[in-house]
Each structure stands twice: as structure tokens, then as C-alpha cells.
Amino acid sequence: MKYCTNCGAKLKDGAKFCTSCGQAIVQKTEPKPVLEEVVAEPQSQQPVVEKQAVTEKVSPQPEP
């Protein structure tokens, strides 16, 4: 049960005004969340280095 903050009278559910003194009743509501735009900081990009397989050409050794 809610009570008037001005005169203390009992209030009906959903009342917008006190029926005893006429005080406006403030309905408490949950604040709506504020959405923030998040901007990611640019990450430093390191150069991509491609690795290549290195093969040596080996000449066949003559057999003795």
C-alpha cells in the first residue's frame, strides 16, 4: 500500500493524485538504459610477412 508523501493518506493503486489533499503522486519508474556507441581504437597493424619454403638444389654427387 502506498501513502501520500504530503498528508500520509492511503493511496489507491495507480492513483495520480491524493484524494485527501490533491497532491500529485510521482510514479517511480526504472530509468531507461542509455545506449552508448563504442568505438574501438584502431589497432596497429604489423606488416604481414609471407614465409616461403626455401629449398636448396643439391647436385648429385658422383659416385667413386
C-alpha positions in Angstrom: 0.0 0.0 0.0 1.3 3.5 -0.9 0.8 6.6 1.1 0.7 10.3 0.2 4.0 12.0 0.8 2.2 15.2 1.6 -0.6 14.2 4.1 0.0 10.5 4.7 -3.4 9.3 3.4 -3.6 5.9 1.8 -3.5 5.9 -1.9 -5.3 3.6 -4.3 -3.1 1.6 -6.7 -2.3 3.7 -9.8 -3.5 6.9 -8.3 -2.1 10.1 -9.9 -3.4 12.4 -7.2 -4.2 12.1 -3.5 -7.9 12.0 -2.9 -7.4 13.7 0.5 -5.2 16.7 -0.2 -4.9 16.7 -4.1 -1.1 16.3 -4.1 0.2 14.9 -7.4 1.7 11.4 -7.0 5.0 10.8 -8.7 5.2 7.3 -10.1 8.6 5.8 -9.7 9.8 4.3 -12.8 13.0 2.5 -13.7 15.4 4.7 -15.7 15.8 3.5 -19.2 19.4 2.5 -20.0 21.3 4.8 -22.2 23.0 3.2 -25.1 26.5 4.3 -25.9 28.3 3.9 -29.1 31.5 2.2 -28.5 34.2 3.0 -31.0 37.2 0.6 -30.9 40.6 2.2 -31.1 42.5 1.3 -34.3 45.0 -1.4 -33.6 48.4 -1.0 -35.1 48.7 -3.4 -37.9 52.0 -5.1 -38.3 53.1 -5.9 -41.9 52.2 -9.4 -43.0 55.3 -11.4 -43.8 54.8 -14.3 -46.0 57.1 -17.2 -45.3 58.3 -19.2 -48.3 59.8 -22.6 -48.1 63.5 -22.5 -49.1 64.8 -25.5 -50.9 68.4 -25.9 -51.9 69.2 -27.5 -55.2 71.7 -30.2 -54.5 73.7 -31.6 -57.3 74.0 -35.3 -57.3 77.5 -36.3 -56.0 79.4 -38.5 -58.5 79.9 -42.0 -57.1 83.5 -43.0 -56.7 
